[in-house]
């Protein structure tokens, strides 16, 4: 009887079966492995299964274990179940990934473990006030931006937003934005492009999930001098909600209970000067309404001390809010 042309795929199919059908808690006997191979029109005998397993284990380094109760099993996968659950949670809870793209990515993540563990990955992560992006192209836009940065090229795109009647439409009548991309930053659960705006000759931020028709241009980037002077870690901590503003050296006086907040925001290198039940620190801040909103959220626990001009602006910010309720 002639051999099936699929017989040449025996080792590959056996590897696939062990990866998808077995894990540290589930195994297959030699007879079950023979049956699984038969589904692919591949014949096998007990003795050949033993030699194939030995080849996969000793020759290819697969962590295959065996015992009488569970049979042969792949004891380790590339990702363990806890790691995959964490990745699934991150995908499901991410604002910038659309629902359909989340489902697609999770389906791919399921392929990295056994079918038994894959059933545990259908998790429904509930995050308060979470609104998923409606843009299915965000993942590919990120990839295009990364490639443009690596190749030192400009990009062009349209920028979209919502209207009061809940319609999405292109900003500025579909204008094409031409910028030099330099950084992608993650802030407040969104990806932001930090780029040099050629038209206005300044650094600007764009939310990637609002970008459409992102394409790389065959033009070298501008703004190298401006971005060479930027420390990425310092820049990301000084900008609040990616809202641009003039960078100013600011002094704060805080209650000691705010040390966690300050270190989380400005990093472990920030210098805190103890003063009894308070401490002082300094930081370079892009002063903006979002910075004032962040500061106001801590009430009297964090006090803005200097410079005078920024303190005055903060007072005006608070008075404008207060006047709305008088």
Buried (B, 14 or more C-beta within 10 A) or exposed (E): EEEEEBBEBBEEBBBEBBBBBBBBEBBBBBEBBBEBBEEBEBBBEEEBBEEBBEEBBEEEEBEBBBEEEBBBBBBEBEBEBEBBBEBBBEBBBBBBBBEEBBEBBBEEBBEBBBBBBBEEBEEEBEEEEEEBBEBEBBBEBBEBBEEBBEEEBBBBBBBBEEEEEEEEEBEEEEEEBBBBBBBBBEBEEBBBBBBBBBEEEEBBBBBBBBBBEBEBBEBEBBBEEBBEEBEEEBBBBBBBBBBBBEBBEBBBBBBEEBBEBBBEBBEEEBEBEEEEEBBBBBBBBBBBBBBBBBBBEBEEEBBBEBBEEBBEBBEEBEEEEEEEEE
